[in-house]
Amino acid sequence: MKILVTGGSGFIGQHIAEMFASEGHEIIVIDKRKNKWPFLYENIFLVKEDIRNYGKIKNHFDDVDYVFHEAALVSVPESMKKPNETVDNNVKGTVNILKAAVEKNVKKVIFASSCAVYGMNDKIPLNENAITDPLSPYAISKLSAEYFLKMYNEEFGIKTTSLRYFNVYGPRQDYSSQYSAVIPIFVNNALQDKDLIIYGDGKQTRDFVYVDDVINANKMVMNRGDGEVFNAGTESKVSLNRLAQQIIDLTNSDSKIVYKQGRDGEVKYSLSDISKISQIGFKPEINLKEGLEKLITFFEET
């Protein structure tokens, strides 16, 4: 089988690429960046290209069976500062992927969407029929891309599925940027006894899902859920206050929790309802404590 992963040099994309490579499949990664972490398998081939450049990417779809579309500008705060770039990457890029997939007769495109599309919906847990109220260019772009997948599925006959990721974490996730996700930043700082900074009062809640479970969700919808949207989460929530303290405890850190002003575009409460994806066999295997322990070990070893 031949599989193409956009954004395959990034955190989730690289995990997807390596999971399929470990099974002996041929993997094409399209990413405008070189991967920070070396690929573990020789059957992964990196095409250093921008998905916004249709003429440069379409020929790499030859004989591809499945596309996992992970490439995007992924940070909510960054998208607030770069709305044009966000739409260009996340919407125009997605349309290019779909066009190439139709032209080259790809079997299916599986898209990394986001729980951010729900916005400030306080009727949690959130199921796929909940009202969407995107609050940032990032969230708007993800919801727009979902509609393009649905349209291509209905009008052009290509199979598509969108997965609304909740807060994914795990090894190889970047901690070095101001736009990095909260867990790798907290773990890195805790291991160095640095302050853990919470933007807002820390009462905001998140549904953190370990990367291996998200990879399993992607694999599960390869031959199921055509034309559908699914949540990929755990149905478990934790406040940022509790998360920070748990990481301090697990690392035996002397870090202090410091509060700063909240950031625009970020939701207060988030929790998945995964009953829909559970009906096709998905079940998260790794709880937050286990996932944090795995990530801490990874940090300590690397």
C-alpha positions in Angstrom: 0.0 0.0 0.0 1.2 3.5 -0.8 0.3 6.2 1.8 0.8 10.0 1.6 1.0 12.1 4.7 0.9 15.8 4.5 2.6 17.6 7.4 4.5 14.3 8.0 7.5 16.1 9.5 5.3 17.4 12.3 4.3 15.8 15.5 1.2 13.8 14.6 2.0 13.4 11.0 5.4 11.8 11.8 3.7 9.3 14.1 1.2 8.4 11.4 4.0 7.9 8.8 6.1 5.8 11.1 3.2 3.6 12.2 2.4 2.7 8.6 6.1 2.4 7.6 6.6 -0.1 10.4 4.0 -2.3 8.6 6.1 -2.2 5.4 4.0 0.3 3.4 5.6 2.9 1.1 5.2 6.4 2.7 5.4 9.7 1.0 5.6 12.7 3.3 4.9 16.2 1.9 6.1 19.0 4.2 7.7 22.4 3.7 9.9 21.7 6.7 12.5 19.1 7.3 11.7 16.8 10.1 13.2 17.7 13.5 13.3 14.1 14.5 14.9 11.6 12.1 12.5 9.1 10.5 12.9 5.7 11.9 12.2 3.8 8.7 13.9 3.9 5.2 10.5 3.4 3.5 9.5 7.0 4.3 10.3 9.5 1.6 10.3 13.2 2.3 9.1 15.7 -0.4 10.1 19.1 0.9 7.2 21.1 -0.7 4.4 23.5 0.3 0.8 22.1 -0.1 -0.3 25.5 -1.4 1.7 24.8 -4.6 -0.6 22.5 -6.5 1.7 22.1 -9.6 4.6 20.9 -7.4 2.6 18.4 -5.3 0.1 16.7 -7.5 2.5 14.3 -9.2 3.5 12.9 -5.8 -0.1 11.5 -5.6 0.6 9.0 -8.3 -0.5 5.5 -7.2 -1.3 6.7 -3.7 -4.0 4.7 -1.9 -4.7 6.9 1.1 -3.9 10.4 2.1 -3.6 11.5 5.8 -3.9 15.3 5.7 -2.1 16.7 8.8 -0.4 19.8 7.3 -1.7 23.1 8.7 -0.8 26.2 10.7 -1.9 24.7 14.0 -1.7 27.4 16.7 -4.8 29.3 17.8 -2.7 32.3 19.2 -0.6 32.4 16.0 -3.6 32.3 13.8 -5.0 35.4 15.5 -1.9 37.2 14.4 -1.7 35.6 11.0 -5.3 35.2 9.7 -4.4 35.4 6.0 -1.6 32.9 6.3 -3.8 30.6 8.3 -6.6 30.5 5.7 -4.0 30.2 2.9 -2.4 27.1 4.5 -5.4 25.4 6.0 -8.1 26.0 3.4 -6.3 26.5 0.1 -3.9 23.8 1.0 -6.8 21.4 1.8 -8.5 22.1 -1.5 -5.2 21.4 -3.3 -5.0 18.0 -1.5 -8.5 17.1 -2.5 -8.1 18.2 -6.1 -4.9 16.1 -6.4 -6.6 13.1 -4.7 -9.5 13.2 -7.2 -7.2 13.7 -10.2 -5.0 10.7 -9.2 -7.9 8.4 -8.0 -6.8 8.2 -4.4 -9.1 5.9 -2.4 -9.6 8.1 0.6 -8.5 11.4 2.3 -8.5 11.5 6.1 -8.4 15.0 7.5 -7.0 16.3 10.8 -9.7 18.7 12.0 -10.0 20.1 15.5 -12.3 20.5 18.5 -11.7 24.2 18.2 -14.6 24.3 15.7 -17.0 24.0 18.7 -15.9 27.3 20.2 -17.5 28.4 23.5 -20.1 25.8 23.4 -20.8 25.0 27.1 -23.0 22.0 26.4 -20.3 19.5 27.1 -19.5 16.8 26.4 -19.5 17.9 22.8 -20.8 15.5 20.2 -20.5 15.9 16.4 -24.0 17.4 16.1 -23.2 20.2 18.6 -23.4 23.8 17.3 -20.1 25.0 15.8 -18.9 28.4 16.8 -15.3 28.9 15.8 -13.5 31.7 17.6 -10.2 32.0 15.8 -8.9 31.9 12.2 -7.5 28.5 13.0 -10.9 27.1 14.0 -12.7 28.8 11.1 -10.1 27.3 8.7 -10.6 23.8 10.1 -14.4 24.0 9.8 -14.1 25.4 6.3 -11.9 22.5 5.3 -14.4 20.0 6.8 -17.0 21.4 4.4 -14.7 21.0 1.5 -14.1 17.4 2.4 -17.9 16.8 2.6 -18.4 18.6 -0.7 -15.7 16.6 -2.5 -17.2 13.4 -1.0 -20.6 14.2 -2.3 -19.8 15.9 -5.6 -16.6 14.1 -6.8 -17.1 10.7 -5.3 -13.9 10.5 -3.3 -14.1 9.0 0.2 -13.3 11.4 3.0 -13.4 11.4 6.8 -12.7 14.3 9.2 -11.4 13.7 12.7 -11.9 16.4 15.2 -8.8 16.0 17.4 -9.1 17.2 21.0 -5.8 18.1 22.8 -3.3 15.7 21.4 0.0 15.2 23.3 3.0 12.8 23.2 6.7 12.3 22.4 8.3 14.6 19.8 5.8 17.4 20.3 7.5 20.8 20.2 8.0 22.6 23.4 10.3 25.4 22.2 7.8 27.9 20.7 5.5 30.4 22.3 2.8 28.7 20.2 3.6 25.1 21.5 1.0 23.0 23.2 0.7 23.2 27.0 1.7 19.7 28.0 5.2 19.6 26.4 5.9 23.1 27.7 4.8 22.2 31.2 6.9 19.0 31.2 10.0 20.6 29.8 9.8 23.5 32.4 9.0 21.2 35.3 12.0 19.0 34.6 14.1 22.2 34.8 12.2 23.6 37.9 11.0 26.6 35.8 7.7 28.3 36.3 4.6 26.7 34.7 2.7 29.6 33.2 -1.1 29.4 32.9 -2.9 32.0 30.8 -6.2 32.8 32.6 -7.4 31.4 35.9 -6.5 27.8 35.2 -10.0 26.6 35.6 -10.4 26.0 31.9 -10.7 22.3 31.1 -9.3 20.2 28.3 -9.7 16.7 27.0 -6.1 15.5 26.5 -5.7 12.5 24.2 -2.4 10.6 23.8 -1.0 10.5 20.3 -1.0 6.7 19.9 -4.8 6.8 20.5 -5.2 9.4 17.8 -3.1 7.3 15.4 -5.4 4.4 16.0 -8.5 6.6 15.3 -6.9 7.5 11.9 -6.3 3.9 11.1 -9.8 2.9 12.1 -11.5 5.3 9.7 -9.5 4.2 6.6 -12.3 1.8 5.7 -15.2 3.2 7.8 -17.0 6.4 8.3 -17.0 7.7 4.7 -18.3 11.2 4.5 -18.5 11.5 8.3 -17.0 13.6 11.0 -15.8 12.0 14.3 -14.4 13.3 17.6 -11.1 11.9 18.6 -10.8 12.3 22.3 -11.1 10.5 25.7 -14.3 11.8 27.3 -12.1 12.8 30.3 -11.4 16.4 31.3 -8.8 18.0 33.5 -8.4 21.7 34.5 -5.1 23.4 33.6 -4.6 23.9 37.4 -4.8 20.2 38.0 -2.7 19.4 35.0 0.1 21.7 36.1 0.1 20.3 39.6 0.0 16.7 38.4 3.1 17.3 36.2 4.9 19.0 39.1 4.1 15.9 41.2 5.1 13.4 38.6 8.5 15.1 38.0 9.2 15.9 41.6 9.7 19.5 40.5 10.2 22.7 42.4 8.4 24.6 39.7 5.8 27.2 40.7 2.5 27.9 38.9 2.3 31.4 37.6 -0.8 33.1 36.1 -0.9 35.6 33.2 -3.7 37.2 31.3 -5.8 34.9 29.1 -5.3 34.7 25.4 -7.8 35.7 22.7 -9.6 32.9 20.7 -9.1 30.2 23.3 -12.2 28.3 24.6 -12.9 27.9 28.3 -14.2 24.3 28.5 -13.6 21.4 26.2 -14.7 17.7 26.5 -15.4 15.1 23.8 -18.3 12.8 23.4 -16.8 9.8 21.6 -19.9 7.7 21.4 -20.0 8.0 17.6 -16.5 6.9 16.9 -16.8 4.2 19.6 -19.5 2.6 17.4 -16.9 1.7 14.8 -14.5 0.3 17.5 -12.5 3.2 18.8 -11.5 3.1 22.5 -8.7 5.3 24.0 -6.2 3.0 25.7 -3.9 5.5 27.5 -5.2 7.6 30.4 -3.6 11.0 31.3 -1.4 9.8 34.1 0.0 7.0 31.9 0.5 9.3 29.0 2.3 11.9 31.1 4.6 9.3 32.5 5.5 8.1 29.0 6.2 11.7 27.9 8.3 12.5 31.0 10.3 9.4 30.3 10.8 10.5 26.7 12.0 13.9 27.8 14.4 12.4 30.3 15.9 10.0 27.8 16.3 12.6 25.0 
